[in-house]
Amino acid sequence: MNVVVCAKQIPDPAAPQSLDAQHNLDRTGKLILDEADTYGVEMALQLVDKAGGGEVTVVSMGSAQDVAGLRTALAMGAAKAVIVSDDSLRGTDALGTAKVLAAVVRRLQPDLVVAATESSDGYTGTTPVQLAELVGLPSITFAKSIEVNGSTVTVQRQTEAGFDEVTAPLPALVTVTAGVVEPRYASFKGIMAAKSKPVEVLSVADLGLEGQVGSAGARQVITEVVTADARQSGEKYVDDGDGAARVVAFLESIKVL
Amino acid sequence: MPLDTIWVVAEPAGDSLTTTSLELLTHARTLATTVAAVSWGANADARARVAGEYGASTLYDVGELAGALPGAPVAYALAALAAATPPDAVLVPTSYDGRDVAARLSARLDRPVLTNVSGLSDEGGLVTEHQVFGGTQVVRARFTGDGPAIIVVRAKSFAAEPTGGAPAAIVAAPSGDVGPVGTARIVTSHAEERTGPQLEDATVVVSGGRGLGDAGSYALVEELASLLHGAAGASRAIVVGQTGKTVKPTVYIALGISGATQHMVGMKGAKNIVAINKDPDAPIFQIADLGIVGDVHKILPAVIEAVKTHG
């Protein structure tokens, strides 16, 4: 069974973030594999293991100058990576990203596409299902678990009340929530092996998508960015044994206790 | 000049509609002359009554989905309706199924979709507001080009107020053959046992983050929530912020939560925020009314003991 995992290299969420002059997220710093994608990579590796054959391909869009994030997925065990990188993709919106990823998925013809429910930087949360629609795949979002039996995928899908068991015939797309599995740490052997695994870099022209993606295709503009009403921070104490007492006193002061 | 027509994706909730759907119907009334609901499920009459009460004149009913996930069939019905008479905008609740519907509709109509919207106004065209970087900044955006604006709105962005209107007229929405994309089927539904108030309605929300570590510590979060007659605001699956979960309790207690951007947007409307985290630079402290820098594994059990013996 062959699985494509859609993954994104993002600015480290722990570092300060800002918008550039074009109101795009500043991505000039170091990029890492979105932690939200590590769950999909792990799940895909486990499914391929269980199926007894096939491989995991990581598919991404963005700058290919730094592919350390994709190497992280390769070090975990993915066989290869494909990244679509092109200056003309600057300013691409979620639908444009879906068009680019869909073009790659059509080439690879996987049995299953796995993606995170949403990225940790943009958290638009629509790209995977837009991709599914463009490729013509059924989709199941918010998976808590995934099983594949023959040509059917069975998913426990998060709901307001609990979860639904949902099935779909393969090929299909599934989005996973954080915590669906415990992502493995790459072994030293895995990290060494990842260095020689193939990372294919494709351009927009390679996919025949000229003029359809990028900021020209976005059809939405940010008109301004304003500072929100600031919420004032209150008092901060370093716990020296009185932390619990301070919490209780605060709860009393607002009459919750 | 108000907009002509807005459609609201009105998600069924039993015989009624979800609260976020009602919030969107209410707000759509202030923006457009005509508001229609697009809905699905059993008992269209009951849903049409509620939709009418909140301002919809028409309820386009996709009908029962026979176990199909709503995303594909509802998006296809919307696309078929829009091909006949395109609305100015389609408003969609941020929810498990709402994002599926919006994403498929976007790809089908080849129109962009804006998500995580927390404000929407007509300024010679619709202007959306999005909170970014933990709600410290607000991005304002517009759609360009022809075709409906597809807008996914977060819960609690607007108040839900009935107008006392007559039931909406029910119009059957085209269903047709959705094809392979509509083949995801719900086999069984499982409700998880829940005690105490719903997360969205709770006056006290206690949340545990990654700093908390194992599942055993999470039991302590639930214990404190229960002692304070509140709700636990994060589990491995349901997390405040994700899927647009938005809470506005009297007090929000954040345990081992650093304050990732989605999370902050989901909870910064709380009246009071208490945060315990070992990292003194955690962003959550910037918005906490009471911040304790320390080990949550030591402080939380002590808080629980104190609350238990509180007289």
Interface residues (C-beta under 8 A of the other chain):
Chain A: P13 Q17 S18 L19 H23 D93 A94 L95 A98 T117 E118 S120 Y123 T124 G125 T126 T127 P128 V129 Q130 A132 E133 L134 G136 L137 P138 S139 I140 T141 F142 K144 T154 R157 Q158 T159 E160 A161 G162 F163 D164 E165 V166 T167 A168 P169 A172 T177 A178 G179 A218 R219 Q220 V221 I222 T223 E224 V225 V226 T227 A228 A230 R231 S233 G234 E235 K236 Y237 V238 D239 G243 A244 A245 R246 V247 V248 F250 L251 I254 V256 L257
Chain B: L69 G71 A72 A75 S95 Y96 R99 D100 A102 A103 R104 S106 A107 R108 D110 R111 P112 V113 L114 T115 N116 V127 Q131 V132 F133 G135 T136 Q137 V138 V139 R140 A141 R142 F143 T144 G145 V152 G179 P180 V181 G182 T183 A184 R185 I186 V187 T188 S189 H190 A191 E192 T203 V204 L228 R236 A237 I238 V239 Q242 T243 T250 V251 I253 A260 T261 Q262 K268 K271 N272 V274 I276 P280 F285 Q286 I287 A288 D289 L290 G291 I292 V293 G294 D295 K298 I299 A302 V303 E305 A306 V307 H310
